[in-house]
């Protein structure tokens, strides 16, 4: 059961960026994200020091399997239990796991079986952590601030991606993977007292009775969540649009960018510039929603920015110079940041909070379980036909998601809640 607090403890009208309760949650989440990035860097480095290139890929991919398989079950757990307790438990498990690995790496060269086991366990725990994070915001702030919280969460994700690699690199430079694993475990430990200080309020029951969840079997609740998404006039299209976008853009941006850079001969610094420009654009898009708190005609804006970003991604394969690729990457990042923040905000504000864990698990499954399947396809297609036609095809696929959003009236007319007075 969630901890009950008085209405004065959490004021729905208080802006999220000035709410100490939300900021404590955000700090804990950011520390955990940075720890994630440092952990993956240390895991990859340990693998390449101990085994060959093929085994490195095996180690790095091992965590994706349990994460994808167990993600939907993690959504049921998040809806059945207090999501803060789930986050606390999963972060504590990750902390203990990574500190134990740090001790093992400090005394001996880790074997392949150990690294694969760590990746599998970490991925399984992540399947609990991710849906619980998605289910927590309605319990710490008002409905009018969920869009702003989504923007802040997107910014935290970008900060984790930007700050994690240099922190991990510095740690490995000072003491190798053992120190890097220790830093990752310390960041997970840092998030625990912050999460303990976050005040949680119980969910209001939906109209007509008690909130769903907790009364049936886990399988029944999972199927209930899937039916809820399927029959919801807005959530179903939002999840579909997000999945098509992920399939079209993720492989292009993660694999295609690397191969485009190699094809053009821009070198490591060129790749770094393109990635940095994309990240800066995405962060700017997330900041827009975090600062504004609400954008009018959110559904139409979301669909339009997705279409513009998809067209920009389609054009990436044809750019002739590094500076033009960097500018276009910044534009695609900005579009993706606005689209992703609005899509997440609409999901958060539309979903009955009692279903948020399951809805989040389905959304994240498309990102961690389905979208990565496009990586080898994109790589093989570029090897066969070159970058330009593949970027065009992937951008076209993502554009189909944008067109579906534009022609779907519930999505096109969707609005974010206005601030309560």
N, C-alpha and C positions, 0 to 999 in steps of 0.2 A: 504494500500500500504506500502511496505517496504521502509525504509529510504534509499535514494541513497547516496553513498559515492564515492569518487574518487578512482581509482585503487591504488593510493599510500596509501590510508587509510588501506586497507587490502591486503597484498602482498601474492599471492598464494604460492610462494616458501618458505615463512618463516615457519620454523618448528613449529608445534602446541605447543610444550612444551616451546617455547620461545616467542610465540605470546601473548602479553598482552591482546588482545581482546578475544582470546580463553580462556585464564586463568581466565579472569573475568567471562565468561560464566560458566566455570568449577566450580569456587568458588560458584557462585549462585546456580548451580545445586546441588553441594555437600551439601550446607546449607539446601536446600529444602529436600534432601533425608534424612539427619539426623533428620530434623523436622518431616518427615513422620514416622520414626521409633519411635521417642519419643511420637508422637501422638498415634500410635497404642498401645504402652505400657501403656500410661495413660488411654486410652479407656478401655483396658482389665482390668486394675486394678480397675477403677471406676465401671465397670460392676460387677466384683466379690465381691466388697464391698456392692453393692446395691441389687443384685439379686442372684439367684441360678446358679449352673453350666450349666444347660440347656440354660438359658437366656444369659449367657456369650457367649456361642457358637453362639447364634442368633445375638447378638450385633456385634461380631467379623466378622461374615459372611455377615452382612447386606450390607456393602460397596461393596462387590464383585458383587452383582446383577446389580446396576446401572452402575458400571464400565464396566461390560461385555456387557450390553445391549446398552450402549451409545458410546462405544469405536469407532465403525466404523463411527458414526456420528461426533465424535471428529476429526477423520482423515480428513473428508471433510472440517470442519471448519479450521483446520490447513493449508490446501492447499488453501482455499479461502482467508484467511486473513494473515497478517504478523504474523508468528508463535511467534515472540517475544511478540507481544501484547497479544496473547492468553495466553502465559505463565505468563506474568505480571498480566493479569486479573484473571487467576485461582489462582495464588499464593496470590494475594490480597484477593480474596474471602476466601481462606483457612485460611489466617491470621486472618481476621475478625471473621470467624466462630469459630476458636479454641480459640481466646481470649474471645469471648462471652461465650463459654462453660467454660473456666477457671473461669470467674466471677460467673457463675451459680453454679459451683461445690464448689466455695469458700464459698457460703452462705447457701447451702442446699445440701442434698444428692440427686443426680440426679435420676429421675424416669426412668424406662425402656424405655418409649416412647421417652424421650429426647435423650438417648444414641443411640437408633436405628435411630432416625431422623438425628442426627449428622453423623452417619456412612453412611446413605444413601446420604446425601448432599455431604459429603466429597468424596464418591465414584463417584458421578456424576461429580464433578469438576475435579477429577482425569482423567476422560474420555476425558476431554479437554486438560489437562496438558501433558499427556504422548505422544500422537501423535505429539503435537507441539514441544516437546523436540526432537523427532526424525527428524522433518522437518527443524530444525534450522541450523545444522552444515554446509550445503552447502552455507549458507548465511553469514557465519562468517570466512570461511577459504577456501583454494583452494582444488580442487579435489584430489591432490596428498597427502593432509594431512588428508583426511577423515578417513583413517585406523588408524592413530595415535590418532585422536580425539575419535574414537570408543574405543580404548584401554584405553584412559584417562577416558572416561565415565564409562567403566566397573570398573576401579579402584575406581571411585567416588561411585559407587553402593556398592562395598565391604566396603569402608570406612563408608558409611552410616549404613550398617549392623553391623559393628564392633563398631563404636563410639556411635551409637544411644542408645543401651541398657544401658551402664554405665551412660551416661548423663541423660537419663530418670530415671534410678534407683536413682542417686544422687539427682535429683530434687524432686522425691517423698519422699526420705528420709528426705529432708529438710523441705518440706511443703505439702506433699501429692499430689494427682492428680491435684489440682488447680495449683500448681507451675509447674508441669510437662507440663500441657496444655499451661501455659504461656511461658515456654521455647520453646515449639514447635511453638507457634505463633510468638515468637521473631525470631526464625530461618527463618520462612517464610518471615517475615518483612525484615530480613537482606539480603535476596536474591533480594529484589526489587530494591534497588539502584544499585546493581551490574549489574542486567539485563538492567537497564536504560542506563548504561554506555557502553553496548555492541553495537558496530557499525555493522550495517546490510547493505549488498549490495543486489541490485535486482538480481533476477535470469536471466540468459541468456535464451532467448527463444530457444526452440528446433529447429532443422533443419526443415525448411519449413513453419514456421509460429509462431504465438503467443503461449505462454505456455497455456496448458489446465487449466481449473479451473476458477470458478467465472462467467461463462457465462450461465450455465444451472441450472436446479433445483438441490437441494441437492441430491435427489434420483438418478438423472441421473449421477451426478458426482460420487456418491458412486458406482453405477454399472459400470461406466467407469473405476474406479480404480480397481474393482474386475476383469474386463476383461483384464486390463493391466497386472495384476499379472498372470492371467491364461494363457495368450498367450505369455508371455515373456519366452524366452527359458532358462534363468537362474533364474529369480526371482521365477517363479512357483515352480521349484524343490527345491530351497533354503527354501521357506516358508514351503513346505511339509516336508522336512528333519527336519527343526526346530520343527514343530508340533509333529512329531513322537518322536523326542528326548525328548521333554517336557513330553509327555504322558508316555514314558518309564522310565524316570529318576526322575522327580520331586517328584512324590508320593513315590518312593523308598527312595530318599534322605531325604525327609522331614518327612514322617511317618515311613517308614521302618527302618531308623536309630534309631529312638526312641524305637521301638519295639525290634529291634535287641539288643540294649543296655540292655533293660529290660530282655530279654530272657537269655542273657549271665551273667547278674548280675554285670555289671561294675559300676553301680551307676551314680549319677549326674556328678561327676568329669570325669568319662569315657566318657559320652556323650559330655561334654564340650570339652574334648581333641579331639574327633573325629570331631566335628563340626569345631573346631579351625583349625585342620589340613586340612580339606576340604577347608575352607575359605582361608588359607594361600596358598594352591596350586592354587586355582582359581585366587587369586590376583597376584601370580607370572606369571600365564598364560596371564593375561591382561597386566601386566607390560611389558612382552616380546614385544607385538605389540606396546604398547605406546612408548617404547624406540626405537625399530627398525624402526617403521613407515611403514614397508613393509616386508612381508615374501614371498620368491619366491614360485611358484606353490601353491598359496593360497588355491585353491579349493581342490587339492589333500591332502594338509596338514590338511585342515579342516576335510575332510572325514576320514582321517587316525586317527586323534586325537579323533574324535567322536567314531570310532570303538574301539580304545584302552580304552577310558573311559567307554564305554558300557560293554566291557568285564570285566573291573575292577569292575564296579558296580554289574555285575552278580556274581562275585566271593565274594562280600562282605558278603553274607549270610552264607558262609562256613568258614569264618576265625575263628580260635579257640581262639585267644588271643587279648587283648586290643591293644598291640603295633602293631600287624600285621594289625588290623583294622584301626589304626591311619595312618600307612604308606600307606595302600591302599586308604584311604580316601584322603590323600594328592595327590596321583597319579591321582585319579579320578577328584579331584578338578583342578589339573594342566591341565589335558586333557580338562575338561569342560571350563576352562578359555581360553585356546587357541582356542577351537572350537567356543565358544560363541563370542569371539572377532573377529575372522576371518569371521564368519557368518554375524555378524553385519556390519563389514567393507565391505564385498562384497555386502550386501544389500544397504548400503549407497552409494557406488561408482557406482553401477550398475543402481540404480533407477533414472529415470528422476526426478530432484529436485521438479518439479511441482506436482509429485505424492507421495512424501515422506511421507506426513502426512497420506495418506490413506494406503500406504504400511506398515508404522509403526503401524497403528491401527490394521491391520490384524495380523501382527506378535505378537503384544502384546495381542490380543484377545486369541490367543492360550495359552498364559502364564497365563492370569488372568481369562479367562472364561472357557477354555477347560481343561487345565492341572489339576486344582484343583479338577475336577470331579474324578480323579484317587485316591484321598485321601481315601474316604471310601471304595473303591474297594480294595486297597492295604491293608488297615487295616483288612477288613473282610477276605481277602485271607490268610493273615498271621495268623489270628485267627484260620482258618480252617486247613491250611497245614504247618504252620511254616515259618520261615524266608528264609531258603535256597532255596526252590523251587520258592518262589515269587520273590526273588532277581534275580534268574536265568531267570525267565520268563520276568521280566521287563527289564533286561539287554539285553535279546534277542530281545525284541520289539524295543528298542533303536538301537540295531545293525542293524535291518532292514533299519532304516533311513540311517545309515552309508553305508550300502551296496548299497542302491539306489543312494547315492551321488557318490559312486565309479564307478558305471556302467553308470551314466548319464554323457555323454561327456561334455556338457556345464559346469557342476559343476566341474568335474575332471580337466578340462583345464582352469578354471577361474583364472585370475590374478588380483592383485591389481595394480592401476596406479603407474607408476614410478614418482619420484619427478621431477617437472618442473625445468628447468634451467633458 
